Amino acid sequence: MNHGRITELAQLGIPFALIARDGETVEVLTGDVVDVDLLADVPLLAADGAPREVLALVPFRQVRERGFASHDDGAPLRCLVVDEHTALPRAEAIAQLPADAVPLENAGFDIADEVYADIVRRVIADEIGRGEGANFVIRRDFTADVSMDAATAALTWFRALLEHERGAYWTFAVVTPGHIAVGASPEAHVSAQDGVVTMNPISGTFRHPAGGATPESLTEFLRSTKETEELFMVVDEELKMMSAVCSDGGRITGPHLKEMSRLTHTEYVLRGRSKLDPRDILRETMFAPTVTGSPMQNACTVITRHEKTPRGYYSGVAALFTPRTRVEPGEPSHDLDAPILIRTAYLQDGRLRVPVGATLVRHSDPYGEVSETHGKAAGVLGAIGAIPRDTVAEASIDEDEPTTERRPLGADPEIAALLESRNARLAAFWLNPQAAGAGPFAGRSALVVDAEDRFTTMLAHQLRHLGLEVEIVPWSDVTDDQVDAAELVVSGPGPGDPRDPDSPRMRRMRDVVARRRASGRPLLAVCLSHQILADSLGIDLAPLAAPHQGLQKTVDVFGQPASIGFYNTFTARVPAGTTQVGVADVAADASGDVYALRGPGFASVQGHLESILSRDGMTTLERLVTHALAPLPWPTGE
């Protein structure tokens, strides 16, 4: 490539992308732009069947492919079909890029601080407080007018990122007609290489003090229960996705530190094997819980209620599909590398937009979340040079350190021990290789009814590990004939108030539970369905004083203590000391909160036995399935 080629591309109006992934080179991609409607339409093969490389910008509205809600702004699923892919040394690329400042005019947030604070309050009260989910990410946009030529502005910002940003997963600029994106994403959403799918949940942010991070300054952060549990919740959400696309369900490694110039994050890595087309993998993993919330489907509904404008590409992905060099029969033809589109500036029709979001949880402080959005916007704008940079942070970067390579903080023995200690709380099932085996229920089958919480994919994987043949069917699609014919029905978890008489989902889940109870055929009810089952037995339902979102508790399940993860806002409640209601045995704590039920042909559990927080999940699941499948008359004790 000739010197000045990058600038030439911009001057000629040729669509292109610049990607820095390895810290040493800048990849330059050029080609034709094709907009498609569905991920399945991403043109990975030429007319003659030859594989070709494609870079796709996937907008948030693409979640409609999964049947999820979103505002539709018409943002295209834009594909750069690559005809040339070269690489430049980083220094040479920087030398080709403009450095003059890009003036901003009429700059500010599209939503006033007080208005955003009110949104935070409403989400906490109306959504989290009513059981709609554990957390939700609500965005606002920093906007400004830009009079400079759009491609030149993009190249200027990309240069600033190359020179000043450290530790990003991708630093990139994508310049196509009418749509420009420039950013430094810290987080890979999903990748697939040689049949191995990887996801990288990140949660928890330690902001480096002046002079940089030290083991001593990092220790307090790593000891924080709040930071630890938030990471666990994100891992649970991404394991739901992994279990949907990987035959082995996915295995956790970590936790690790992700050390950047001004920040250090905590992260896990999830890996599993899959033979799915990478476009299908991408569809099943839209989008990251770190930028949407959980559970994912309801998070999209909540976002649509509280965000009054479309997201565009924010929280979508940039997906690079690369042809594989060797492909065995039955294997996908392409690998996938897809970072999350966050910490990104968008330029369209002379208008700069920097979307930023805050993760809202039950204890969120509205003004604290306002401050977080200011900080995130300032981080992006400072990184691209649109506003003055944080000189204190700049001074703490590696340039002032000795020339010898700095020892990673994760290599410090105390830090390594603190990280490793987190795994003592987790289910060994997801940490260890999951060897294939016949399982105690080999030859038997189960129908899992999904009530809009994809914990069912993890639950189905565990049931398969126990030997069952499993089918998952959404609540809206399951038929009475399927419910009647199934050997075992697993009525699943989901968001919302189980007492809501106006919810079609609640009505259908009540129907499923009622049909199975009336037939006397095996039923296992989980979380929301456990509450519905309890209600059918005449047990009262009530909201918890403090929702159990990502809470690990050790409870007595019919004479055996079990460490289980809970994600519930409502509970079934009996008078203290109650051990039986009608035909059902009751496992409850001293306050009367019911954790499990069992009766003729049925069993239920409030917690999520499939969660990484359920150390005794597999053992308890096997016990409850054994009871549900036991021939009548059912056993009265164990």
C-alpha positions in Angstrom: 0.0 0.0 0.0 1.3 3.4 -1.0 2.1 6.1 1.6 -1.0 8.3 2.0 -3.4 5.6 0.9 -5.7 6.1 3.9 -6.1 9.8 3.2 -6.6 8.9 -0.5 -9.5 6.6 0.4 -11.2 9.4 2.3 -10.7 11.9 -0.5 -12.1 9.5 -3.1 -15.1 8.6 -1.1 -14.3 4.9 -1.1 -15.9 2.9 1.7 -13.3 1.6 4.1 -12.6 0.4 7.6 -9.5 0.8 9.8 -9.1 -1.7 12.7 -6.3 -1.9 15.3 -6.4 -5.2 17.2 -2.9 -6.3 18.0 -1.3 -3.1 19.1 1.2 -3.1 16.3 -0.6 -2.8 13.0 -3.6 -1.1 11.5 -5.7 -3.3 9.2 -7.2 -1.5 6.2 -10.3 -3.0 4.6 -11.9 -1.7 1.4 -14.8 -3.0 -0.7 -18.4 -2.5 -1.7 -21.2 -1.7 0.8 -24.3 -3.9 0.8 -27.2 -3.4 3.2 -29.2 -6.5 4.2 -32.3 -7.1 6.2 -31.4 -10.2 8.2 -28.2 -11.7 9.6 -28.8 -14.8 7.4 -28.4 -12.4 4.4 -24.9 -11.3 5.3 -23.2 -12.2 2.0 -20.4 -14.6 3.1 -20.3 -16.4 -0.3 -19.8 -15.0 -3.7 -22.0 -16.0 -6.6 -19.6 -18.8 -7.5 -19.7 -20.1 -3.9 -16.3 -18.8 -3.0 -16.1 -17.5 0.6 -15.4 -13.8 1.1 -14.6 -11.6 4.0 -17.3 -9.3 5.4 -17.4 -6.6 8.0 -20.9 -6.0 9.3 -22.2 -3.2 11.5 -25.2 -4.7 13.3 -27.6 -2.2 14.8 -29.6 -2.7 18.0 -32.9 -2.9 16.1 -31.6 -6.3 14.8 -33.0 -7.8 18.0 -36.3 -8.0 16.2 -34.9 -11.2 14.6 -35.3 -12.8 18.0 -38.7 -11.4 18.5 -37.6 -8.8 21.0 -38.9 -5.2 21.2 -37.0 -2.2 19.8 -37.6 1.2 18.4 -37.0 0.9 14.6 -34.9 3.8 13.2 -34.1 2.0 10.0 -30.4 1.8 10.8 -29.1 -0.6 8.2 -27.4 -3.9 8.8 -24.5 -2.6 6.8 -22.0 -5.0 5.2 -18.6 -4.0 3.8 -17.8 -6.8 1.4 -14.0 -6.8 1.5 -12.1 -6.9 -1.7 -8.8 -5.7 -0.3 -7.4 -6.3 3.2 -3.9 -5.0 4.0 -2.0 -4.0 7.1 0.2 -1.0 8.0 2.6 -0.6 10.9 0.9 1.5 13.6 3.4 4.3 13.3 3.0 4.5 9.5 -0.7 4.6 9.8 -0.6 7.5 12.4 1.7 9.4 10.0 -1.0 9.3 7.4 -3.8 10.6 9.6 -4.8 14.2 10.1 -4.2 15.7 13.6 -6.1 19.1 13.5 -8.8 19.5 16.1 -12.4 18.9 15.0 -14.6 21.8 16.3 -17.9 20.9 18.0 -20.9 23.2 18.1 -24.2 23.1 20.0 -22.8 20.3 22.2 -24.7 18.7 25.1 -26.9 15.8 26.2 -30.1 15.1 24.4 -31.8 14.4 27.8 -31.4 16.9 30.7 -29.8 15.6 33.9 -33.0 15.9 36.0 -35.0 14.1 33.3 -32.5 11.3 33.2 -32.6 11.1 37.0 -36.4 10.8 36.9 -36.0 7.9 34.3 -33.7 6.1 36.8 -36.2 6.5 39.6 -39.0 5.1 37.4 -37.0 2.1 36.2 -36.1 1.2 39.8 -39.7 1.6 41.1 -41.7 0.4 38.1 -39.4 -2.3 36.6 -36.9 -3.7 39.1 -39.3 -3.1 42.0 -42.0 -5.1 40.2 -39.9 -8.1 39.3 -39.3 -7.2 35.6 -35.6 -8.0 35.9 -32.4 -7.7 37.8 -30.8 -4.7 36.0 -31.4 -2.5 33.0 -29.1 -0.3 30.9 -30.7 3.0 29.9 -28.8 5.3 27.6 -28.7 9.0 26.8 -26.8 10.7 23.9 -24.2 13.4 23.9 -24.6 15.3 20.6 -22.9 18.1 18.7 -22.8 19.6 15.3 -19.6 19.0 13.2 -19.0 21.2 10.1 -15.7 19.5 9.1 -15.7 16.9 6.3 -17.0 13.7 7.9 -14.3 11.3 6.7 -11.6 13.8 7.8 -13.2 14.1 11.2 -13.3 10.3 11.5 -9.6 9.9 10.6 -8.7 12.6 13.1 -10.6 10.9 15.9 -9.1 7.5 14.9 -5.6 8.9 15.1 -6.3 10.3 18.6 -7.5 6.9 19.7 -4.4 5.2 18.3 -2.1 7.7 20.1 -3.9 8.0 23.5 -6.0 4.9 24.2 -4.6 1.7 25.6 -5.9 -1.8 26.1 -8.9 -1.6 23.8 -10.1 -4.9 22.2 -10.7 -3.1 18.9 -9.8 0.5 17.9 -11.7 1.2 14.7 -13.1 3.6 12.2 -15.7 2.5 9.7 -16.5 5.0 7.0 -19.3 4.3 4.6 -21.8 6.5 2.8 -24.1 8.2 5.3 -22.8 6.3 8.3 -19.5 6.7 10.2 -18.4 5.0 13.4 -15.2 5.6 15.3 -14.4 3.9 18.7 -12.3 1.9 21.0 -14.3 -1.0 22.3 -12.9 -2.6 25.4 -15.0 -5.7 25.1 -15.4 -8.6 22.8 -19.0 -9.8 22.6 -18.5 -13.1 20.8 -15.9 -14.8 18.7 -15.8 -18.1 16.9 -12.6 -19.6 15.7 -12.1 -23.1 14.4 -15.3 -24.2 16.1 -14.5 -22.7 19.5 -17.0 -20.0 20.6 -15.7 -17.4 23.2 -17.5 -14.8 25.1 -15.9 -12.3 27.5 -18.2 -10.9 30.2 -16.7 -7.9 31.9 -18.1 -6.2 34.9 -16.5 -4.0 37.6 -14.4 -1.0 36.9 -11.5 0.2 39.0 -10.4 3.7 38.1 -6.6 4.1 38.5 -5.5 6.7 41.1 -2.8 9.3 40.1 0.4 7.5 39.6 -1.3 4.3 38.4 -2.7 1.2 40.0 -0.9 -0.9 42.6 -1.7 -4.2 44.2 -2.5 -2.3 47.4 -4.9 0.2 45.7 -6.6 -2.7 43.8 -7.2 -4.9 46.8 -10.2 -3.0 48.3 -11.9 -3.1 44.9 -11.4 -6.9 44.6 -12.8 -7.5 48.1 -16.1 -5.7 47.2 -19.0 -8.0 47.4 -21.1 -5.7 45.2 -18.5 -5.8 42.4 -18.1 -9.5 42.7 -21.8 -10.3 42.5 -22.4 -8.0 39.6 -19.7 -9.9 37.6 -21.4 -13.2 38.6 -24.7 -11.9 37.3 -23.2 -11.0 33.9 -21.6 -14.4 33.6 -24.9 -16.1 34.3 -26.5 -14.0 31.5 -23.8 -14.8 29.0 -23.8 -18.5 29.9 -27.5 -18.5 28.9 -26.3 -17.5 25.4 -23.4 -20.0 25.4 -25.7 -22.8 26.3 -27.9 -22.0 23.3 -25.1 -22.1 20.8 -22.6 -24.6 22.2 -23.2 -28.4 22.4 -21.1 -28.5 25.6 -22.9 -25.6 27.3 -19.7 -23.5 27.8 -17.0 -23.6 30.5 -15.8 -20.7 32.6 -12.2 -19.7 33.1 -11.0 -16.8 35.2 -11.5 -14.5 36.8 -8.9 -12.3 35.2 -7.9 -8.6 35.3 -8.3 -6.6 32.1 -5.7 -3.8 32.6 -6.1 -0.7 30.5 -4.5 2.8 30.6 -6.8 4.4 33.1 -9.0 1.5 34.2 -8.8 -2.1 35.3 -11.8 -4.4 34.8 -12.6 -7.9 36.1 -13.6 -10.5 33.6 -14.3 -14.2 32.9 -13.8 -16.0 29.7 -16.5 -18.5 28.5 -15.6 -21.1 25.9 -17.6 -23.9 24.2 -17.7 -25.8 20.9 -20.2 -25.2 18.2 -20.8 -26.1 14.6 -23.3 -23.4 14.0 -22.9 -20.9 11.2 -21.3 -17.7 12.7 -24.4 -15.7 11.6 -26.5 -18.0 13.7 -24.2 -17.7 16.7 -24.4 -13.9 16.4 -28.2 -14.0 16.2 -28.5 -16.2 19.3 -26.2 -14.0 21.3 -27.8 -10.6 20.5 -26.9 -8.6 22.6 -24.6 -8.3 25.6 -26.3 -8.0 29.0 -23.7 -5.4 30.0 -25.4 -2.9 27.6 -29.0 -4.1 27.8 -29.8 -5.8 31.1 -31.3 -9.1 32.3 -33.2 -11.1 31.5 -32.5 -10.1 27.9 -35.9 -10.3 26.3 -37.6 -8.2 29.0 -34.7 -5.8 29.1 -35.4 -4.9 25.5 -39.0 -4.2 26.4 -38.0 -2.0 29.3 -35.5 -0.2 27.1 -38.3 0.5 24.6 -40.5 1.9 27.3 -38.0 4.3 28.8 -35.7 5.2 25.9 -37.8 7.4 23.6 -35.4 7.4 20.7 -33.8 4.5 18.8 -30.3 3.2 19.7 -28.9 3.1 16.2 -25.7 1.0 16.5 -25.1 1.6 20.2 -24.9 -1.8 22.0 -24.9 -3.6 18.7 -21.7 -5.2 17.3 -19.1 -4.8 14.6 -18.8 -8.3 13.2 -15.8 -9.4 11.1 -16.5 -12.7 9.2 -13.2 -14.1 7.9 -13.0 -17.2 5.7 -11.3 -20.2 7.3 -8.2 -21.6 5.7 -9.3 -25.3 6.3 -12.9 -26.4 6.6 -13.9 -30.0 7.3 -17.3 -31.2 6.1 -20.1 -29.9 8.4 -18.1 -27.1 9.8 -18.8 -23.4 9.3 -16.9 -21.7 6.4 -16.1 -18.5 8.4 -14.6 -17.4 11.7 -16.2 -14.5 13.6 -14.8 -11.6 15.7 -17.4 -9.3 17.1 -16.7 -6.5 19.6 -19.5 -4.6 21.3 -20.3 -1.1 19.9 -19.7 0.9 23.0 -17.3 3.8 23.6 -18.0 4.8 20.1 -18.8 8.1 18.3 -21.2 8.2 15.4 -21.3 10.9 12.7 -24.2 11.2 10.3 -25.5 14.3 8.4 -23.1 16.6 10.2 -24.2 15.5 13.7 -22.0 13.8 16.2 -23.6 11.3 18.6 -21.9 9.6 21.6 -24.4 7.2 23.3 -23.6 6.3 26.8 -25.6 4.1 29.3 -25.7 3.4 33.0 -26.6 0.0 34.5 -29.5 0.5 36.8 -29.9 -1.8 39.8 -32.2 -1.7 42.9 -29.7 0.4 44.9 -28.9 2.8 42.1 -28.6 6.5 43.1 -30.2 8.6 40.3 -27.6 11.3 40.5 -24.8 8.8 40.7 -26.1 7.3 37.4 -26.3 10.8 35.9 -22.7 11.3 36.9 -21.7 8.0 35.4 -23.1 9.0 32.0 -21.2 12.3 32.1 -18.0 10.4 32.9 -18.5 7.9 30.1 -19.2 10.6 27.6 -16.2 12.6 28.7 -14.1 9.4 28.4 -15.0 9.0 24.7 -14.8 12.7 23.9 -11.5 13.0 25.6 -10.1 9.9 23.9 -11.0 11.2 20.5 -9.6 14.6 21.3 -12.9 16.4 21.1 -12.5 17.8 24.6 -9.4 18.3 26.7 -8.0 15.0 28.0 -7.6 14.0 31.6 -4.0 15.1 32.1 -3.8 13.4 35.5 -4.7 10.1 33.9 -2.3 10.8 31.0 0.5 11.3 33.5 -0.1 7.9 35.1 0.3 5.9 31.9 3.3 3.7 31.2 5.5 6.3 29.7 6.6 7.5 33.1 7.5 4.0 34.3 10.9 2.4 34.0 11.8 1.0 30.7 11.5 -2.6 32.0 8.2 -4.2 31.3 5.7 -3.6 34.1 4.6 -6.7 36.0 0.9 -7.4 35.4 -1.1 -6.7 38.6 -2.8 -10.2 38.2 0.6 -11.8 38.7 0.9 -10.4 42.3 0.3 -13.4 44.6 -2.2 -11.6 46.8 -4.2 -10.3 43.8 -4.1 -13.8 42.2 -5.3 -15.4 45.5 -8.2 -12.8 45.8 -9.3 -13.5 42.2 -9.1 -17.3 42.6 -11.1 -17.1 45.9 -14.1 -16.0 44.0 -14.5 -19.3 42.3 -15.0 -21.1 45.7 -18.6 -19.6 45.6 -19.4 -21.0 42.1 -20.8 -24.2 40.7 -18.1 -26.7 39.8 -20.4 -27.9 36.9 -19.6 -24.7 34.9 -15.9 -24.5 36.0 -14.9 -28.1 35.1 -14.9 -30.0 31.8 -18.4 -31.5 31.4 -17.7 -35.1 30.4 -20.3 -36.8 28.4 -22.2 -39.6 30.1 -25.4 -41.6 30.1 -26.8 -39.9 33.2 -29.3 -41.3 35.6 -32.3 -40.4 33.4 -31.0 -41.8 30.1 -33.8 -42.7 27.7 -36.3 -40.2 29.3 -37.4 -36.9 27.9 -38.4 -33.4 29.1 -40.3 -30.4 27.6 -39.0 -27.1 28.9 -41.5 -24.2 28.7 -39.6 -20.9 28.4 -41.3 -17.9 30.1 -38.9 -15.3 28.6 -35.8 -16.1 30.7 -33.1 -18.0 28.9 -31.9 -19.5 32.1 -33.9 -22.3 30.4 -31.0 -22.9 28.0 -28.6 -23.6 31.0 -31.3 -25.7 32.7 -31.8 -27.7 29.5 -28.1 -28.3 29.3 -28.0 -29.6 32.8 -31.0 -31.9 32.2 -29.2 -33.3 29.1 -26.2 -33.9 31.3 -28.5 -36.0 33.5 -29.4 -38.1 30.5 -32.7 -36.5 29.4 -33.6 -35.6 25.9 -34.8 -32.0 26.1 -36.8 -29.7 23.9 -37.3 -26.0 24.7 -40.5 -24.3 23.6 -41.5 -20.6 24.2 -44.6 -20.1 26.3 -46.4 -18.4 23.4 -45.8 -21.4 21.1 -46.3 -24.4 23.4 -49.6 -26.3 22.7 -51.8 -28.1 25.1 -51.0 -31.4 23.2 -47.3 -30.8 23.9 -47.9 -30.1 27.5 -50.1 -33.3 27.8 -47.8 -35.6 25.9 -44.5 -34.7 27.5 -42.9 -37.2 29.9 -41.7 -34.4 32.1 -42.7 -30.8 31.9 -40.2 -28.2 33.2 -42.2 -25.0 33.7 -39.5 -22.3 33.6 -38.6 -19.0 35.1 -39.4 -15.5 33.8 -39.8 -11.9 34.8 -42.8 -10.1 36.2 -45.5 -10.4 38.9 -47.0 -13.9 39.0 -50.2 -12.4 40.3 -50.8 -10.1 37.3 -54.2 -11.1 35.8 -53.7 -9.1 32.6 -50.4 -10.7 31.4 -50.9 -13.3 28.6 -47.6 -14.9 29.6 -48.7 -15.3 33.3 -52.1 -16.8 32.1 -50.4 -19.3 29.9 -47.9 -20.3 32.5 -50.7 -20.8 35.0 -52.5 -23.0 32.3 -49.3 -25.1 31.9 -48.9 -25.7 35.6 -52.7 -26.4 36.1 -52.8 -28.9 33.2 -49.9 -30.9 34.5 -51.2 -30.9 38.1 -54.7 -32.0 36.9 -53.1 -34.9 34.9 -50.9 -36.0 37.7 -48.0 -36.3 35.2 -44.4 -35.2 36.2 -43.9 -31.5 36.6 -40.9 -29.5 37.7 -41.6 -25.8 38.3 -38.8 -23.2 38.6 -38.8 -19.7 40.1 -41.8 -17.9 38.5 -43.4 -21.2 37.8 -42.7 -22.3 41.4 -44.6 -19.2 42.6 -47.5 -20.1 40.2 -47.5 -23.7 41.5 -47.6 -22.4 45.1 -50.5 -20.1 44.3 -52.4 -23.0 42.9 -51.9 -24.8 46.2 -53.4 -21.8 48.1 -50.1 -20.4 49.3 -49.8 -16.7 49.4 -47.5 -14.7 47.1 -45.9 -11.5 48.2 -43.1 -9.1 47.1 -39.8 -9.4 49.0 -38.7 -6.5 51.1 -35.4 -6.6 49.2 -35.3 -8.4 45.8 -33.0 -11.4 45.6 -31.2 -10.6 42.4 -28.0 -12.5 42.1 -28.2 -13.6 45.8 -26.5 -16.8 46.9 -28.1 -18.5 49.9 -27.8 -21.8 51.7 -31.3 -23.2 52.3 -32.7 -26.5 53.6 -34.3 -28.5 50.7 -36.2 -31.3 52.4 -33.5 -32.2 54.9 -30.4 -31.3 52.8 -28.6 -28.0 52.9 -28.1 -26.5 49.4 -26.2 -23.5 48.3 -28.4 -21.9 45.6 -28.5 -18.7 43.5 -31.7 -16.6 43.6 -33.1 -14.1 41.2 -36.6 -13.3 42.5 -38.6 -10.3 43.5 -41.7 -12.2 44.7 -41.9 -15.2 47.0 -44.4 -17.8 48.1 -44.9 -17.4 51.9 -46.4 -19.7 54.6 -46.7 -19.2 58.3 -43.4 -19.9 60.1 -42.9 -23.5 60.9 -45.3 -24.8 58.1 -44.0 -28.0 56.5 -47.1 -29.2 54.6 -49.9 -27.5 52.7 -52.5 -29.9 51.4 -50.8 -32.6 49.4 -47.4 -30.7 49.2 -44.4 -30.9 51.4 -43.0 -27.4 52.0 -39.3 -26.4 52.4 -39.3 -22.9 53.9 -37.0 -20.7 56.0 -37.8 -19.3 59.5 -39.6 -16.4 58.0 -41.9 -18.6 56.0 -40.4 -17.9 52.5 -40.9 -21.1 50.5 -37.8 -22.4 48.7 -39.2 -25.7 47.4 -42.3 -27.8 47.1 -43.0 -31.5 46.3 -46.1 -33.5 46.0 -47.8 -36.2 43.9 -46.0 -36.0 40.5 -44.5 -32.5 41.0 -41.6 -30.7 42.5 -40.5 -27.0 42.5 -37.7 -24.7 43.5 -37.6 -20.9 43.9 -33.9 -20.6 43.1 -32.0 -21.2 39.9 -30.3 -24.5 40.1 -28.6 -23.8 36.8 -27.0 -20.6 37.9 -23.2 -20.4 38.5 -24.1 -19.3 42.0 -25.8 -22.7 42.7 -22.9 -24.8 44.1 -25.4 -27.6 44.9 -27.5 -27.0 41.8 -26.9 -30.3 40.0 -27.4 -32.4 43.1 -30.6 -30.6 44.0 -31.9 -30.8 40.4 -31.3 -34.5 40.3 -33.2 -35.0 43.6 -36.2 -32.9 42.4 -36.4 -34.6 39.0 -36.2 -38.0 40.7 -39.1 -37.1 42.8 -41.2 -35.7 40.0 -40.6 -38.8 37.9 -41.2 -41.3 40.7 -44.1 -43.6 40.2 -47.2 -42.8 42.2 -47.9 -43.1 45.1 -45.2 -40.6 45.6 -42.6 -41.1 48.3 -43.2 -39.2 51.6 -39.6 -38.9 52.6 -36.0 -39.4 51.4 
